[in-house]
């Protein structure tokens, strides 16, 4: 499946533990290109078709474009913190920023990315939450994280299992409520370009 997931949910941490999971980093795409999100989503779809579970960003343009271009809507879900976890999310992002500063220094690209994520969540969490609630009404499958003791791997495993079993109505899985192309890309070349 392809999962849009809000910042700080644990995409990168989980992807580092399982080679079948890719955290497709949107910051590697040039946002001055007005079509960056199309390239990004098409890459995600291509990787998914190759058998990977793919995490992507939660940008609205990304969600909208993916919903319009994925062949099977059951292959896509959004993962988002419930509104009652806003402070938890902000604390987690602040801690991530502080750790990256200690490890890499404040001016390192990872630290700057983590600072932007913290600032974005601080300014736009409620707005993003409201957008996702509205998208959910329009058919986006959303996995709501309702408490701090969630296990992201269990959430995606359950979602993928439910998809295979054609469970598409409101279900509870692992403490979360589930509501209801591009030319071939040489992934390793793309990653190396992204890192350089």
C-alpha positions in Angstrom: 0.0 0.0 0.0 0.9 3.6 -0.2 0.5 5.6 3.0 0.5 9.4 3.3 1.6 9.9 6.8 1.8 13.1 8.9 5.3 14.3 10.0 6.7 12.7 13.1 4.6 9.5 12.9 7.6 7.3 12.5 7.9 6.7 8.7 11.7 7.0 8.5 12.3 5.0 11.7 10.2 2.1 10.4 11.6 2.2 6.9 15.1 1.8 8.4 14.0 -1.5 10.0 12.4 -3.1 6.9 13.8 -3.0 3.4 10.3 -3.6 2.0 9.2 -0.2 3.3 10.3 3.0 1.6 10.0 6.4 3.1 9.9 8.5 0.0 11.3 11.9 1.1 9.5 14.8 -0.5 12.2 17.2 0.4 14.3 15.7 -2.4 12.0 17.2 -4.9 12.5 20.7 -6.2 9.4 22.6 -4.9 10.1 25.4 -7.5 9.0 22.9 -10.1 5.2 23.3 -10.2 4.8 19.6 -11.1 7.1 18.3 -8.2 4.1 16.5 -6.6 3.2 14.7 -9.8 6.8 13.3 -10.1 6.7 12.5 -6.4 3.4 10.6 -6.6 4.3 8.8 -9.8 7.5 7.6 -8.2 5.5 6.3 -5.2 3.1 4.5 -7.4 5.9 3.0 -9.4 7.6 1.8 -6.2 4.3 0.3 -4.9 3.9 -1.6 -8.2 7.3 -3.1 -7.6 6.1 -4.5 -4.3 7.2 -1.9 -1.8 5.1 -0.4 1.0 5.6 3.3 0.4 5.3 6.2 2.9 4.7 9.6 1.3 4.2 13.1 2.7 0.8 14.4 3.7 0.9 17.5 1.5 -2.7 18.3 0.3 -1.5 18.4 -3.4 0.1 15.0 -2.9 -3.1 13.4 -1.4 -5.3 14.9 -4.0 -3.1 13.9 -7.0 -2.6 10.4 -5.6 -6.4 9.9 -5.1 -6.9 10.9 -8.8 -4.2 8.7 -10.2 -4.0 5.5 -8.2 -5.7 2.6 -9.9 -7.3 1.1 -6.8 -8.3 3.5 -4.0 -7.9 0.6 -1.5 -4.2 0.7 -2.2 -3.9 4.1 -0.4 -4.6 5.4 3.1 -3.7 8.4 5.2 -2.2 8.1 8.7 -2.9 11.0 10.9 -2.8 11.9 14.6 -6.2 12.5 16.1 -6.8 16.1 17.3 -6.2 15.2 20.9 -2.6 14.3 20.1 -1.6 17.7 18.7 0.6 18.6 21.8 2.1 15.1 21.7 2.9 15.5 18.0 4.5 18.9 18.6 6.6 17.6 21.5 7.8 14.7 19.4 8.8 17.0 16.5 10.6 19.4 18.9 12.5 16.5 20.4 13.4 15.2 17.0 14.8 18.7 16.1 16.8 18.9 19.3 18.3 15.4 18.8 19.3 16.2 15.2 21.0 19.4 16.4 22.9 17.5 19.0 23.9 14.9 16.5 24.6 17.0 13.3 24.5 20.6 14.3 21.8 23.2 13.8 22.7 24.1 10.2 22.8 20.5 8.9 20.1 19.8 6.3 18.5 17.1 8.6 18.2 19.6 11.4 16.8 22.3 9.1 14.2 19.8 7.8 13.2 18.8 11.3 12.9 22.5 12.2 10.6 23.1 9.2 8.5 20.1 10.2 8.1 21.4 13.8 7.2 24.9 12.5 4.7 23.6 10.0 3.0 21.4 12.6 2.9 24.3 15.0 1.3 26.6 12.5 -0.9 24.1 10.5 -1.8 21.0 12.5 -5.4 22.0 13.1 -5.8 23.1 9.5 -4.3 19.9 8.1 -6.5 17.9 10.5 -9.6 19.6 9.2 -8.5 19.1 5.6 -8.0 15.4 6.2 -11.4 15.1 8.0 -13.0 16.7 4.9 -11.0 14.4 2.6 -12.3 11.5 4.7 -15.9 12.5 4.0 -15.0 12.4 0.3 -13.7 8.8 0.4 -10.1 9.0 1.6 -9.3 6.1 3.9 -7.8 7.4 7.1 -6.1 5.6 9.9 -6.5 7.8 13.0 -3.8 7.5 15.7 -5.8 7.9 18.9 -3.2 7.4 21.6 0.5 7.8 22.2 1.1 4.0 22.5 0.6 3.2 18.8 2.7 0.7 16.8 3.1 2.0 13.3 4.2 -1.4 11.9 1.0 -3.0 13.3 -1.1 -0.2 11.9 0.2 -0.7 8.3 0.2 -4.5 8.6 -3.4 -4.4 9.7 -4.4 -2.0 6.9 -2.7 -4.1 4.3 -4.3 -7.3 5.7 -7.7 -5.6 5.7 -7.2 -4.4 2.1 -6.5 -8.0 1.0 -9.6 -9.2 2.8 -11.6 -6.4 1.2 -12.5 -4.7 4.5 -13.3 -1.2 3.5 -16.0 0.0 5.9 -15.4 1.6 9.3 -13.3 -0.9 11.3 -11.0 -0.8 14.3 -7.5 -2.1 13.9 -4.8 -2.1 16.5 -6.4 0.8 18.4 -6.8 3.0 15.3 -10.0 3.7 13.4 -9.9 3.1 9.7 -12.3 5.2 7.7 -13.1 5.1 4.8 2.4 6.7 -14.7 5.7 7.2 -14.8 8.6 5.7 -16.8 10.6 3.1 -14.8 12.7 4.7 -12.2 16.0 3.2 -11.2 15.5 3.7 -7.5 19.1 3.5 -6.4 20.2 6.1 -9.0 17.3 8.3 -7.9 18.3 8.0 -4.2 22.0 8.7 -5.0 20.9 11.9 -6.9 18.7 12.9 -4.0 21.5 12.5 -1.5 24.0 14.4 -3.6 
